[in-house]
Amino acid sequence: MNDIPILVRRRIEAMILKHVYDVLVERSGKEEAEAVIGETCSRSAIEQGKSMAEDLDHAPDLADFAAILPNWTREDALQLDVMVTEPDRMEFNVTRCRYAEMYKEMGVGDIGHLLSCNRDGDFCVGYNPEIELTRTQTIMKGASHCDFRYRMKGK
């Protein structure tokens, strides 16, 4: 599955989850539908993080994370302005997000944050819970850029 770009995976997932979301809205309302989709994507992100961490012979740090970041940027999926890449700190801004563009084109832009953005912090839970993400804005929610600030806890 690692040979499939994440952007393509997210498109396939969104095609299916859109219908699940619609059914959940009809049966249980928008709030419950968003909660279920959010929890589903969260669990998936944690599992993906654990899987990627298992490939290493040590607890991943942010240098390791920087090494796998191309998985998410592949096929020009994200345009980044990288400011810091260190073992205990990584900071960058996303200046273009094709994930957000794709979700809007698919008609699921209103839940795009559940399908992708919210996964970012959850991925860290599985990859290494000592990695902490702070982000105050996203393109998905209308900002000019996404501000990613990763730090190793206690550093």
C-alpha positions as CSV (number, residue, x, y, z in Angstrom):
1,M,0.0,0.0,0.0
2,N,3.0,2.3,0.5
3,D,3.5,2.6,-3.3
4,I,0.2,4.3,-3.6
5,P,0.5,8.1,-3.1
6,I,-1.3,9.3,0.0
7,L,-3.2,11.9,-2.1
8,V,-4.6,9.0,-4.1
9,R,-5.4,7.0,-1.0
10,R,-7.3,9.9,0.5
11,R,-9.3,10.3,-2.7
12,I,-10.4,6.7,-2.6
13,E,-11.2,6.9,1.1
14,A,-13.2,10.1,0.6
15,M,-15.2,8.5,-2.2
16,I,-16.3,5.8,0.2
17,L,-16.6,7.9,3.4
18,K,-18.7,10.5,1.6
19,H,-21.5,7.9,1.3
20,V,-21.0,6.7,4.8
21,Y,-21.2,10.3,6.0
22,D,-24.4,10.9,4.0
23,V,-26.1,7.8,5.5
24,L,-25.0,8.7,9.0
25,V,-26.4,12.2,8.6
26,E,-29.8,10.7,7.4
27,R,-29.9,8.2,10.3
28,S,-28.3,10.1,13.2
29,G,-27.8,13.7,12.2
30,K,-24.8,15.8,11.2
31,E,-23.1,15.9,14.7
32,E,-23.1,12.1,15.0
33,A,-22.0,11.7,11.4
34,E,-19.0,14.0,12.0
35,A,-18.1,12.3,15.2
36,V,-18.1,8.8,13.6
37,I,-16.1,9.9,10.5
38,G,-13.7,11.8,12.8
39,E,-13.2,8.8,15.1
40,T,-12.7,6.5,12.1
41,C,-10.1,8.6,10.5
42,S,-8.4,9.2,13.9
43,R,-8.1,5.4,14.5
44,S,-6.7,4.9,11.0
45,A,-4.1,7.7,11.5
46,I,-2.9,6.2,14.8
47,E,-2.6,2.7,13.1
48,Q,-0.7,4.2,10.2
49,G,1.7,5.9,12.6
50,K,2.3,2.7,14.5
51,S,3.0,0.9,11.3
52,M,5.5,3.4,10.1
53,A,7.3,3.5,13.5
54,E,7.6,-0.3,13.4
55,D,9.9,0.1,10.4
56,L,12.5,1.7,12.7
57,D,14.8,0.1,15.3
58,H,14.3,3.0,17.7
59,A,11.6,5.4,18.9
60,P,11.2,7.9,16.0
61,D,12.2,11.5,16.4
62,L,11.5,14.5,14.2
63,A,14.4,13.8,12.0
64,D,12.8,10.4,11.2
65,F,9.5,12.1,10.7
66,A,11.2,14.6,8.2
67,A,12.5,11.6,6.3
68,I,9.0,10.2,5.8
69,L,7.3,13.6,5.1
70,P,7.7,13.0,1.3
71,N,5.0,10.4,1.6
72,W,2.5,13.2,2.1
73,T,4.0,15.7,-0.3
74,R,4.4,13.2,-3.2
75,E,2.9,14.2,-6.5
76,D,3.0,17.9,-5.4
77,A,0.3,17.2,-2.9
78,L,1.6,19.8,-0.5
79,Q,3.9,22.8,-1.1
80,L,6.0,23.5,2.0
81,D,8.0,26.4,3.3
82,V,10.3,24.5,5.7
83,M,11.7,26.6,8.5
84,V,13.3,24.1,10.9
85,T,14.1,20.4,10.7
86,E,15.9,19.1,13.8
87,P,15.6,15.9,15.8
88,D,13.5,17.6,18.5
89,R,11.8,20.3,16.4
90,M,10.3,20.7,13.0
91,E,8.4,23.7,11.7
92,F,6.9,24.4,8.3
93,N,4.0,26.1,6.6
94,V,1.9,24.4,3.9
95,T,1.3,27.1,1.2
96,R,-0.7,24.9,-1.1
97,C,-2.8,21.8,-0.2
98,R,-4.0,19.6,-3.0
99,Y,-5.9,17.6,-0.4
100,A,-8.1,20.6,0.4
101,E,-8.5,21.3,-3.3
102,M,-9.4,17.7,-4.0
103,Y,-12.0,17.5,-1.2
104,K,-13.7,20.7,-2.4
105,E,-13.8,19.3,-6.0
106,M,-15.4,16.1,-4.6
107,G,-18.0,18.0,-2.6
108,V,-16.7,17.0,0.8
109,G,-14.8,20.1,1.6
110,D,-17.0,20.6,4.7
111,I,-15.6,17.4,6.2
112,G,-12.1,17.6,4.7
113,H,-10.7,18.5,8.2
114,L,-12.0,15.1,9.4
115,L,-10.7,13.2,6.4
116,S,-7.1,14.7,6.5
117,C,-6.2,17.6,8.8
118,N,-7.2,16.0,12.1
119,R,-5.2,12.9,11.1
120,D,-1.9,14.9,11.5
121,G,-1.9,15.0,15.3
122,D,-3.4,11.5,15.6
123,F,-0.6,10.1,13.4
124,C,1.9,11.3,16.0
125,V,0.0,9.3,18.7
126,G,0.8,6.1,16.9
127,Y,4.2,7.1,15.5
128,N,5.6,8.5,18.7
129,P,3.4,9.9,21.4
130,E,6.3,12.2,22.5
131,I,5.8,14.1,19.3
132,E,3.4,17.1,19.7
133,L,1.8,19.0,16.9
134,T,0.6,22.6,17.3
135,R,-1.3,24.1,14.4
136,T,-3.4,27.2,14.6
137,Q,-4.8,27.4,11.1
138,T,-5.4,25.3,8.0
139,I,-6.0,26.0,4.3
140,M,-8.9,23.5,4.6
141,K,-10.6,25.9,7.0
142,G,-9.9,29.0,4.8
143,A,-6.5,30.2,6.0
144,S,-3.8,31.3,3.6
145,H,-1.5,28.5,4.9
146,C,-1.3,25.7,7.5
147,D,1.2,26.3,10.3
148,F,2.7,23.0,11.4
149,R,4.9,23.2,14.5
150,Y,6.1,19.8,15.8
151,R,8.1,19.4,19.0
152,M,9.4,16.5,21.1
153,K,7.6,16.8,24.4
154,G,9.9,18.0,27.2
155,K,12.4,19.5,24.8
